[in-house]
Amino acid sequence: MKKSLLIILFSVQLLTGQTVRKYSNEFLNIGVDAASLGMGKAVVASSRDVNSTYWNPAGLTAVTDYQGSFMHASYFAGIANYDYAAFAMPVDRHSALGISLIRFGVDDILDTTELIDNDGNIDYNRISLFSAADYALNFAYARNLLLQGFDIGFNVKLIHRIIGDFANSWGFGLDASAQFERNNWKFGLMLRDITTTFNTWSFNEEAFKKIADAIPGENQELPESTELTLPKMQLGAAKKFELSRDFGLLTELDLNFRFTQTNDIISSSFVSINPAFGFQADYINMVFLRAGIGEFQNELQFDNSQTVTLQPNFGVGFRYKGIQIDYALTNIASVGNALYSNIFSIKLDFDEFR
């Protein structure tokens, strides 16, 4: 009973406070595709397939036929589920389209707000279940320009968030991106939420009243109805090395910018910067070994000293006749090293089936 009530209170409290927040729609920052997660999410310059719908829409220009991608992951030791599906196709020789759907949700939460009736009797039949889920539907478009090796892309995202019957919201945002390739060097730019992505919430006032006084002094008023997400920027540089006839090595360094002060290793009142580095070794472009490091944070200790923490990642992959299966050992929860998860994803390229 306490656990379910706290989940409801926590969900509502996430909506309170200032309209513009440092951390809003954070489920969109988790990342997709086990191959990219295995590289520590350092892929903004090298992403050139269906998953570019998320990482860098400009990379969709490399798609030559229908492509599909799927991923399922458990979050917080199975408490939440994270699902992703994407599809991409070329429009003509110079442009391509992509669409993806992301769902992050906690299901089967006990609603005990009506456990005790008006006479003070406990009736377990009055317990019901609800879900707290976030959805994002992304539409991406990419086109190459007259300058050889230069591509641009855009991503329009529709966001829907639900907290059972207590609250729900609709949101809209826009991303813009670019990629440039020259002499085996790849450069990428991803501008997320350039329009300052917003969510407009509506609340069930009758349901809110049932928990308004659950904790004295808390949740006395309805939260604000508008939530804004600040813009973010990602810069990346990558290079592919041909080690021998059969072996290759892709390396990439990304810099992730938030225009607010956070615990990132480089942080100021104007901007915070978090670097990420990843590599992918391949054998005849069929077998892949990946690793990456990122999430460099200044962590405050109990003695008020600070230490720098980081998150290592590992991954492998195998591709055969248009089917690619990838695995990553990564911390999608981004909280300590004890919550590492096994992530699998699959990518289908119909160009190799024809």
ABEGO torsion letter per residue (X at the ends): XAAAAAAAAAAAAAABEBABBABBGAAAAAEBEAAAAAAGGBAAAABABAAAAAABAAAAAABABBBBBBBBBBBGGGABBBBBBBBBBBABAABBBBBBBBBBBBBGBBBAAAABBAAGBBBAAABBBBBBBBBBBBBBBBBBBABBGBBBBBBBBBBBBBBEAABBBBBBBBBBBBBBBBGGBBBBBBBBGAAGBBBBBBBBAAAAAAAAAABBGBGABBBBABBBBBBBBBBBBBBBBBABAABBBBBBBBBBBBBBBBABABBBAABBBBBBBBBBBBBGGABBBBBBBBGBBBBBBAAGBBBBBBBBBBBBBBBBGGBBBBBBBBBAAGBEAAABBBBBBBBBBAAAAX
